[in-house]
Amino acid sequence: MKRTHHCNELRPAQIGQTVTLSGWVHSRRDLGGLIFVDIRDREGRTQCVFDPSHMPNDIFERASSLRSESVVSITGNLRERPEGTRNTKIPTGEVELVATDLEVLNQAEVLPFPVDDPEVASKVNEELRLQYRYLDLRRPEMARNLRLRSKVATATRVFLDEQGFLEVETPLLFKSTPEGAREFLVPSRIHPGQFYALPQSPQQFKQILMVGGVERYFQLARCFRDEDLRADRQPEFTQVDLEMSFIEREDIYSLIEALLKRIWKTALDIDIPTPFKRLSFDEALNRYGIDKPDTRFGMELVDFTSEFKTSTFKVFSGAIANGGVVKALNAKGMAGATQGQIETMTEYAKSFGAKGLAFIKVEAGEWKSPIVKFFSEGEKAALTQKLAIEEGDLILFAADQWLTACEILGRIRLYCAEVLKTQGKLAIPANQFNFLWVIEFPLLSFDKEQNRWYSSHHPFTAPVREDIPLLTSDPKKVRGQHYDIVVNGVELGGGSIRIHQPDVQKTIFEQILQIPPEMVQARFGYMLEAFKYGCPPHGGIALGFDRLIAILCGTSSIRDVIAFPKTAKGTDLMTASPAPVEPKQLRDLHIQLKVAQAEAPAAPRPNA
């Protein structure tokens, strides 16, 4: 029985037609001698009625024995639902199919967890859902996520095609460049002892494409990083990767703003305002304590370094004397914080190297804190005025080096926001999206343990032109032409204008990053060689496609928007991978294991 319609297609206009639907049994209900079966496909569901007085006994008996998620085809006549039985929650709720025939295409076993009840299914252990991912994908929520992902991918391709971009695929078997995150290595059978690496990004290839005259490249690129996983990290992921020649930062800003405007309109029918706000790295840290700030709420950091420079409270004045700062934030309405919440915030402070956390609770007209007795009237007045202190507030302090103090309060700010949201004291609309660019990052950061500079972004990022003379004299002051796009506290992506002059790139590698010349030649020699033959000024960006879709779907985990994700331990529970391999495979690859491994399943023998 070939289906004539999908399960979300039937409306009163088709009443009287003979219809065949195919799909899964969403639910079965036996009511007073009649059997009601909701049949579902990826588009939706339709109610079917089995009446024993209108069909042979064998068909009715098959309907009586149906299990949820069995695959069936049902033929019948469409009619209007009786008065009082219409279902306004589904588009097909005005009609029902009076079945005349039923074919069971595949009877399902008893399910390990239900997929027809959203509340129950959402509470199922995630590892069980991943083990039976094919069942989990049948849930309407997961089907919606994958549909939206496909829709956004198409919108992205159409938009970039309109802007003159060429979609170019770059290799997945690359060479190892261990300056970044840990890589996945692939041993070569043909070249014993040598390895490919799966790309962390197409960065070097897309720059070579600019040398090759492609001018505008994009790709929905598969990338790989062998790193510890979180809700927004996977060992393999997708990014919207692009690069352009003969452009400056402003060209990237306007392009990405237009792309995201198109995506939000396509996915959510929301018109996001452009241009986006811009914050320098320093301003973002000073105000929010993080370089990917959530600006949907206030609770900004305030500097009190000048006010406490000569304070009798030695913790503050001592930190300032050592070149540090004093910062504070006002968590309004959190004076009633529990001891456990205070301990949690204190642990956050300690994780950044602080010895503890200074705070003041404003309750019953008093400032409750052991540190208040050390404050002068002028210091109290400054706190009151600059933090707008009032009854019920919780004031939190950090006294340390600038970056550390900012990061301590930045982490505590986010924690306080979560607590206040849970308590109903901080309301953020679900459809509020605050986009911004974070710009003017430092080009370099200093590693005290290794006593050397390293790239804050990556070694191909161009310095701001006027800062180039400072590269060898004062590297700390050099700004990079790097930019991050942030929405609601999530970094959607980042990029930069690239170095296109071979002499500047060589200086960065050898003099600033202190990579030995022979190592530079081995790892990046082909790029430096390419740059000698006419490399145009160029720049680009990569957007985390999985993160972007998770934001659009309103989920905190990218595992909910990837068809077959890995667990937090990097395993695929459905296919039981990674898994042992046969000794012959290891021999062919010239690999000898130092760890014991379970015996691999025997390979199936070919038919004689």
N, C-alpha and C positions, 0 to 999 in steps of 0.2 A: 504494500500500500504506500504509494508515493505521497508525501505530504503536499497539501495544496496551499497552506498558509503557515506562518510561524505563530507561536503561542501568545503573541502580544498584538495580533493583527486584527482579530475579529471584533466587529462593532455592529450596532443595530442595522446598518445598511446591508449587511450580509445575511440577515435573518431569512430562513427558508432554504438556504443553500446547503448542499451536501459538501461536507468538509472533512479532510483528513489531516490530523495533527500528529507530529512525531516528537518525542522528547522523553523526559524523565518523569517518573511519578513523584510529584512534590509532596503529596499527601493523599491518604485514602480514608474516607469516613463512611461508615455503615449506619444509615439512619432509616429505621422503619421499613426495611425491605428494599430501600433504594441505596445504591452505592454511589458516592460522589468521589471522583478522582480529579485532583488538580494536576494537569500535565504542564511541564515547564521545559522551555528551551532557553537559550541565552538571551532571547528578547523579552521573555516574560512568561505569564502562565494563563491558562484558561480552565474553567471548571467544566467537567464532563459528568453526565448523569447516566448511570446504568440502571435501567428499569426492566426487571425480569419479564414483565408482560409484553415487552416490545423486542425481545431478542431470544435466540436459542439458549437453552440451559447451559451448554458448554461455554458460551461466551460469558455469561453471567458468573459462572463458577471461576473462570480465569480472572475476571475482575475481582472476585471475592478473595482470591489468593495473592493479589498483588502486594509486593513489598515496596516500601519507599525506595526511591532511586532506581527502580527497575526501568529499563528502556522499552518503550511501547509505541505503537501506532494505533490511533483511535479514529475511526470513521463514524460520522453521524450527521444529524440534521441540526442546524443552528436555530435556536429559538430565544425569545426574550425571557429573561428570568422572571419568575412569578413576583408579584408585588410583595415588598417586604423582605426579599431575599437578595437584593442587589448589593454588590460590594463596591463601595465608592473608593476603596483604597487601591484598586488595580484598574488599569484602563479597559480591561475586558469584562468589568464587573456587571455590565448591563445584560450580558448574554451568557448562554451556556450551550454546550454541545450534547444533544441527546444521542448517546452512542448506539450504533447498530452493528459495529464490528470492532474487534480488538485483536491485535497481534502483539504477543509478548516477544520482543526482539532479544531481550536479555534480562533474565530474572536476577535481581541483586541479592547478595547475601545480607545478613544482618549487619548494619553499619557500626563501625567503631565509635562514631559520634553522630549526632543528628546534624543535618544541614538545612532543614526546613524551618528551624526556629532560630532567628537571628540572636536573641538574647542568650539562649543556651549555647549555641555554636561559638559565640564570641568569648565564652568563659572556658572553652575547652583548652587544655594544656597545649601550648604552642608546639611543643615537640611532637605531640600526637598529630596535630594538624599538618605539620611538615612531613611526618612519616606517610600520611595519606593525603598528600598535597592534591592529588587528582579529585578527591572529594571536597577538600577545602575550596578548590577553585570553582566548584559549583555554587557556592554561596553567592547570593545576589551582590553582596558587598564586594567580593573579590572579582566577580564578573564586571561590575561597574568600574573598579579600579583599572583592570586590564583594558577595558574599552576606552576609558579616558586616556590611558597611556598611549594607545594606538592613535587616538584622535589628535593628541598633542604632538606626537611624532610627525604625523602627516602635516599638521599646521606649521610646524617648524620647517619641514622640508619645503613646503610651498612658499613660505615667507622668504627663506634664504635663496630659493631659486628666483623669486621676483627681484631680489637684490643683486642678482648676477653671480651668485656663488656656484662653484662646481663641487659636487659630492665626489670625493676621492677616497678610496679605501687604502689604508696604510697597513704595512705588515704586522702580524701578530707575533712572529718570530723575529726578535730584535737582538741587540747585544746588551750585555750587562752594563749599567751605569749606576753603581752603588751609592752615589751621593744622596739619593733621595730615600724613599721608603724601601723596606726590604722587598726584594723581587722574588717572583717565581722563576726558577731556572728549569730549562728543558735540555737534557743531555742530547748530544748529537751522536747518532750511531755511525755516521760516515766519517766524522772527525773525532776520534777517540780522545776523551779528556777535555773536550771543548763543549761549550754550552751556549744555547740561546737564552734570552730572557723574555718573558711576556711583558709587554710594554705597560709602564705605569701611566703613560699618556703618549699620544703621537707627537709630542713636542718637537723633537728634532726632525722628524719627517716633514711636519707641516712647514717648518722653517726652510727646509730644502725645497719644498714645493714653491715657496716664494722665490727662491733663487732660480727655480725652473720656469718662472714666468706665469704660474697659474693665477696669481694676483688675488683671487678670492676663493678660498677653500673651506669646505665644512664636511663634517662627518658625525654621525651618531656612533661614536667610537666605543668599542669595548676595551676596558682597561683593567689592570690587575695589580693588586698590592698584597703582599704577604704580611699583614699587620694584624694586631689585636682588634677584634671586632666590637662594635657598639650598635645601637639601634639605627644609626645613620651610616654605618660602614659595612661593606661586604668585600670579600676577597676579589670578586669580579663585579664590575659596575659599568654603567653607561654614562657618557658625558656628551653634551652638545659641544663639539670641538670646532673652532673656526680660526682662521688667520687671514689677514688682509695686507696688501702692499700699499705703499704710498699713503699712509694714514697717520693720524695723530690720536691722542687719547680721546678727544672730543668726538671723533668719528665712531669709536667703539661705544662710547656712552649713548649716543643717539641711536645707533643700530640696535643695541641690546634693549634699550628702553622700548623701542618700537616692536621688537620681537616679543618681549614679555607682555606688552599691551595686547598684541594679537593672541598670545596664548591664553591670557586670563579671560579675554572676551570669548574665545572659542570654547574654553573648558567650563567657565563659570558664568558667562554672560555678565562679567563685571568690567566696567571701564576704569582702569587704573590711571590716575593722573600722572602726566609727565611734564617737564623733566623731573627726575628723581633728585631728592636732597643729596648733598655731598658733605661728608665729614672727613677731615684729615685724620690720620692715625692718632696723632697726639690728642686731638679734640675728642675723638671717640673714647680713648682711654681716660682722659681727664673727666669726662662727663658721665660715662657709663661703665668704665672699668673693664672694657672688653672691646676687641676690634670687630665684633659682629653684633652691635647693640640692638636690643629690642626696644624700639622707641614708641611702642604703643602705650607705655605708661611712663610716668616721671621718675621719682625717686633717684634724682641725679646726685652724683658725688659733688661735694663742695670742698674746696681747698682752704685749710686754716693754717698753712705754714707760717705766714707772717704773724698771725695772731698768737701763736704758741712758741715763737722763736725764743723768747726769754721766760717762758713759763716755769713756775716752780714745780710743775709736774714733769719730773726728769725723763719719764718714758717718752714724752712728746718732744721736749726741748733737746734731749740727747739724740733722738733720731734726726732732728733737723741739723744739729751740730755735725753729724756724720754724713751730711749731704743728702739726707732724706726729706720726706714731706709728711705732713699730717693731713689726712682727708677724713671726711665724715659723710654719712648719709642719714636721712630721716625716713624711717619706715613707719609711716603714719598709720596709727591704729593697731600697732603691734606691741604696745606696752605690756599687754597681757601674755607675751610669749612665755611658753612653758620652759621649765628647766631643760627638758630634752631638746627643744628648739634652739635654746641658747647654746647648748653643748654641741649641737650639729654645726651651728655657725662658727663656734670656736674651733672645731676640727677643720673646717674649711680654711680658717686663718692659719692654723698650724701647718696645713698641707703646703702652704706657700712659704713656710719658714718662720712665721711669726711665733712668738712665745705664748700668745694668748689673744683675747679679744676684749677691748674696752668698750663699755656701752653704758647708756643712761636710760632708765625707764621713767617716763613722766606720768606719774599716777597721783591722784588725790592732791593735785596742786604742788607736788614735790618732785625734785629730781633725785631719783633713787639710784645711787651708784657710789662705791667707795672712792672713786676718783674725783668727785665733785668738790670735795673739801680742798683740793689742790688748785682749783680754778679761781682766778681773780674775778672781780665783778665785771671788768672789761671783757675778759674772755667769755664769761657767761652771756653778756650782752651780745657779743659777736655771734655766738652760737645761736641765740634766740632769733636774732635778726636775719642771719644768712640762711638758717634752716627752717624759719617760720615755725618754731617749736610751739606746740600747744598740748593740751591734755590728751593722753592716750598715745603719745608718740614714743618710738624707740629709736634712740640715737646710737649709731654704731661707728666706731673709729678704726682707722688703720694708720700706724706711724712706722714708716719703713722707707726704703728706696722707692723712687717714684713708680716704677713699673710694678713692683711687688705690692705697694699700697693700693694702686689702682686695681690690680687683679684680685686682691683679697676682697675689696668691697664690691667689685664687679660680680664675683661669684655669690656673695652674700645678698646682693641686690636681687639676683634672679631667684634665689631661695625664698626671700621675703615675698616676692611677687607670687610665687606658687602658693605659699601659705595664705596670703591675703585672698587669692582667687578661691582657694578651698573654703575659706571662711565667708565668702560672698562680699568681701570688702573691696575687691578690685574686679571690675567688670570690663572685659575686652570682647567686643563683638566678634562673632565667628568669621564674618566677611570683611574684617579690617586687615588690610595688607599694607604695611609701612615699608616701602622700598627705599634704599639709600645706597650711595656709593661711598666706600671707604677708600681714601686715596692718600698719597704722599707717605707711604710706608718707608721705613728705613731700608735702604738697599741691603745693608749688612747687619748681622748680629754677631756678638762676640762670645765665643765658647771659652769660659775661664779654665775648665779642666784641660782642654787641648791647647789653650793659649793661642787661638787663631780665630780669624773671622770666617764666617760662613754666610751663604746667601739666605736672606730672609724669605725669599720666594724661590727662585732658582737662578743658576748662574748665567742664564741668557737674558735676564731682565736688564733693560737699559737704565743707566742712571739719568736723573734729570740733567739736562744739558749744562746748566750753569754750575752743577755740582761736580762735574767730571774732574776739574783740577784738584778737588779735595780727595780723590780716590787714594792717592799715596800719602797725602799729608795729614788728613783728618777723616778717615773712613766712616767714623761714627755719624758725621753730619751729612753724609751722602744720602739723598732721597732717591728712591727708585720710581720709575714710571710704571708702577704696579697699581692695580685697582681691584677691589673686591665688590661684588654685588650682593647685598644683604637684604633679607626680608624677614621681619618679625623675629629677629635674633638668630636667623639661620643663614649661613654663608651659602648662597646659591652657586657661586662660582668666582673665579678669579682669573686675572690675566695681566698682561703687561705689553708695553712697547718693547721690542727686542733689540739687543745689540746687533747691528748689521755691519760694523766695521771690524775686520779681523784683528787689528792691532789692539782695540779696546777690549775685545773678547779675550785675547791672549793675556792682556794685563790682568783682567779679572781672574782668570784661571791660575796664572802662575804667581803674580805678585801679591794679589789680595787674598785669594783662597789657598795659596801656597801648595798648589798641586804640582808635583814635579813635571818638568817639560816632557819627559818621556811618557808619563802617564797621560798627560794632556793629548799627546800625539796618538797614543793607543786608543783613547776613548773618544776623542772629539776631533782628531786630525782631519777627517773627511769633511766636517763642517767648516773648519777654518780654511781648508783648501777651497771649498765651494764659495766661501765668502770673497775669495780673491778674484772671482770671475764675474763680478757685477751683482752684488746682493742689494736689492732695494730696501729702503726703510720699511719696516713691517711690524705688525703687532697682532695680538689675538686674545682670545679668552676661551675658557672651558666652563660650561655650566653643568653642575651635577644633575643629570636627568632624573635619576631615581629620587633624589631629594626634592626636586621640583614637583614631581608627580605626587610624592607623599604630602607636600603642602597643599596641593590642589585637592587631594582626596581627604584631607583633614586627619591624617594618621601620623603618629610620631615615629613609626618604624618603616624603613624602606622595604622591609621584608613583605609588607602588605601590598606592595605595588610591583613586586618582581615575581614572575611566574614560578620560578624554581630557585628560591634563595637558599643560602647556607645558614646553619645555626651560628650562635655566638662562638662556637668552637670550630667553625669552618667546615662542618660536615654536612653532607646531603643525606638526611635520614631516609628518604624514599629509596634512593639507589644504593645506600650504604657505602658512600665514598667520602674520603679516600679509602682505598682498599689495597691489600697486598697484590703483588704481581708474580707471575711465574718466574722461576730462576732463569729460564732461557731468555726472557725479556731483559733481565738484568745483565746477563752475559753479553747479549747483543749490544748493549749500551755501555759495556765495559765498566759496570758498577758493582762494587762489593759492599754489602751492608755491614755496618758495625753493630746494628741493633737487631735483635731477634724479631722475626716477623711470623705472623700466622701463615699457614700454608694457603696459597691462593687456590680458589676452586679450579678443578681441572677444566681445560678448554673442551668444548664439545667436539667430538670426532666428526669429520665430514662423512656424508653418506657414501657407502661403497658404490 
